[in-house]
Amino acid sequence: MSTDIVNSEEGLQRFIGKARELFLRHKFLRISIKTGKARSLPQNAITHVFYEQIARELREDDELGWKCYCKLHHGVPILRAEDDEFRGVYDSAIKGMSYENKLRVMRYLPVTSLMSKEQLSKYAVEVQDDFRRRGVILQFPEGA
């Protein structure tokens, strides 16, 4: 499977040419298209700062445990709602598992790394809202 980024008229023309060539050769294509730019490194770092702070303030779990919790409770619902492929895989392989096993799977299943900038922003706000209700005020790091 290949990934093409189309961000100009020329890039669009290259993509169409490649798709046409592949179709002529194979007579069958499965194409998935996602809109939105990739996330920035600072945006990726924000969630990790959140997990560190949560673990310092709520000591019933460590940073990785809280990351898994956040992925399961906030990331999975966002991706299930907006990504048909993710929803299909999650529902067939993970949805029927026990809660404890779902948390274990979150250690290995990419969730936030599959998100667009907009999805990760939504995720960060939902995590902030969840932990604000628990008395943990998550702040965006300086310069983020």
C-alpha positions as CSV (number, residue, x, y, z in Angstrom):
1,M,0.0,0.0,0.0
2,S,1.3,3.4,-0.9
3,T,0.6,6.9,0.5
4,D,0.4,9.9,-1.7
5,I,0.1,13.4,-0.5
6,V,-1.8,15.8,-2.8
7,N,-1.2,19.5,-1.8
8,S,-1.0,21.1,-5.3
9,E,-2.5,20.9,-8.7
10,E,0.7,19.2,-9.9
11,G,0.5,16.7,-7.1
12,L,-3.2,16.0,-7.9
13,Q,-2.2,15.4,-11.6
14,R,0.6,12.9,-10.5
15,F,-1.9,11.1,-8.2
16,I,-4.5,10.8,-11.0
17,G,-1.8,9.6,-13.4
18,K,-0.6,7.0,-11.0
19,A,-4.1,5.8,-10.2
20,R,-4.9,5.5,-13.9
21,E,-1.7,3.5,-14.6
22,L,-2.4,1.1,-11.7
23,F,-6.0,0.7,-12.8
24,L,-5.0,-0.2,-16.4
25,R,-2.5,-2.7,-15.0
26,H,-4.7,-4.4,-12.3
27,K,-8.3,-3.5,-13.2
28,F,-9.1,-3.1,-9.4
29,L,-8.1,-0.4,-7.0
30,R,-9.0,0.1,-3.3
31,I,-8.4,3.8,-2.5
32,S,-8.7,5.4,0.9
33,I,-8.5,9.2,1.1
34,K,-8.0,11.2,4.3
35,T,-8.1,15.0,4.4
36,G,-6.2,17.3,6.7
37,K,-2.5,17.8,7.3
38,A,-0.3,15.5,9.4
39,R,0.2,16.6,13.0
40,S,3.1,18.7,14.1
41,L,5.7,17.4,16.5
42,P,4.6,19.9,19.2
43,Q,1.1,18.6,18.9
44,N,2.3,15.0,19.4
45,A,4.3,16.1,22.5
46,I,1.3,17.8,24.1
47,T,-0.5,14.5,24.9
48,H,2.6,13.0,26.4
49,V,3.0,16.0,28.7
50,F,-0.7,15.4,29.7
51,Y,0.0,11.7,30.5
52,E,3.0,12.7,32.6
53,Q,1.0,15.3,34.6
54,I,-1.9,12.9,35.1
55,A,0.4,10.2,36.5
56,R,2.0,12.7,38.9
57,E,-1.4,13.9,40.2
58,L,-3.4,10.6,40.1
59,R,-1.1,8.0,41.4
60,E,-3.4,5.0,40.9
61,D,-1.7,4.4,37.6
62,D,1.5,5.3,35.8
63,E,2.1,7.4,32.6
64,L,1.6,4.4,30.3
65,G,-1.5,3.3,32.1
66,W,-3.1,6.7,31.8
67,K,-2.1,6.8,28.1
68,C,-3.9,3.5,27.5
69,Y,-6.9,4.8,29.4
70,C,-7.0,8.0,27.3
71,K,-6.6,6.1,24.1
72,L,-9.4,3.7,24.9
73,H,-11.9,6.2,26.4
74,H,-11.2,9.2,24.1
75,G,-9.2,8.2,21.0
76,V,-11.0,5.0,20.1
77,P,-14.5,6.7,20.0
78,I,-13.1,9.5,17.8
79,L,-11.6,7.1,15.3
80,R,-14.6,4.7,15.4
81,A,-16.8,7.7,14.5
82,E,-14.7,9.0,11.7
83,D,-12.6,6.1,10.2
84,D,-14.5,3.2,8.7
85,E,-11.4,1.0,8.4
86,F,-10.4,1.6,12.1
87,R,-14.0,0.9,13.2
88,G,-14.1,-2.4,11.3
89,V,-10.9,-3.6,12.7
90,Y,-11.6,-2.5,16.3
91,D,-15.2,-3.9,16.3
92,S,-14.2,-7.3,14.9
93,A,-11.0,-7.8,16.9
94,I,-11.2,-5.8,20.1
95,K,-14.7,-4.6,20.9
96,G,-15.8,-7.9,22.5
97,M,-12.8,-8.1,24.9
98,S,-12.9,-7.5,28.6
99,Y,-12.1,-3.9,29.7
100,E,-8.8,-5.1,31.2
101,N,-7.7,-6.7,27.9
102,K,-8.8,-3.6,25.9
103,L,-6.5,-1.5,28.1
104,R,-3.6,-4.0,27.5
105,V,-4.2,-3.8,23.7
106,M,-3.9,0.0,23.9
107,R,-0.2,-0.5,24.7
108,Y,0.3,-1.8,21.1
109,L,-2.6,-0.5,19.0
110,P,-1.9,2.8,17.3
111,V,-4.7,5.3,18.1
112,T,-3.5,8.8,18.4
113,S,-0.8,8.3,15.7
114,L,-3.6,7.6,13.2
115,M,-5.3,10.9,14.0
116,S,-5.3,14.0,11.9
117,K,-4.5,17.4,13.4
118,E,-8.2,18.1,13.9
119,Q,-8.8,14.7,15.5
120,L,-5.8,15.0,17.9
121,S,-7.0,18.5,18.9
122,K,-10.4,17.1,19.7
123,Y,-8.8,14.3,21.6
124,A,-6.7,16.7,23.7
125,V,-9.7,18.8,24.6
126,E,-11.7,15.6,25.6
127,V,-8.8,14.4,27.8
128,Q,-8.6,17.9,29.4
129,D,-12.4,17.9,30.1
130,D,-12.3,14.3,31.5
131,F,-9.5,15.1,33.9
132,R,-10.8,18.5,34.9
133,R,-13.8,16.7,36.3
134,R,-11.3,14.7,38.5
135,G,-9.5,17.9,39.6
136,V,-6.5,17.7,37.3
137,I,-6.1,20.8,35.2
138,L,-4.1,19.9,32.1
139,Q,-2.4,22.9,30.6
140,F,-0.9,23.1,27.1
141,P,2.9,23.4,27.5
142,E,4.7,26.7,26.9
143,G,5.2,27.3,23.2
144,A,2.6,24.8,22.1
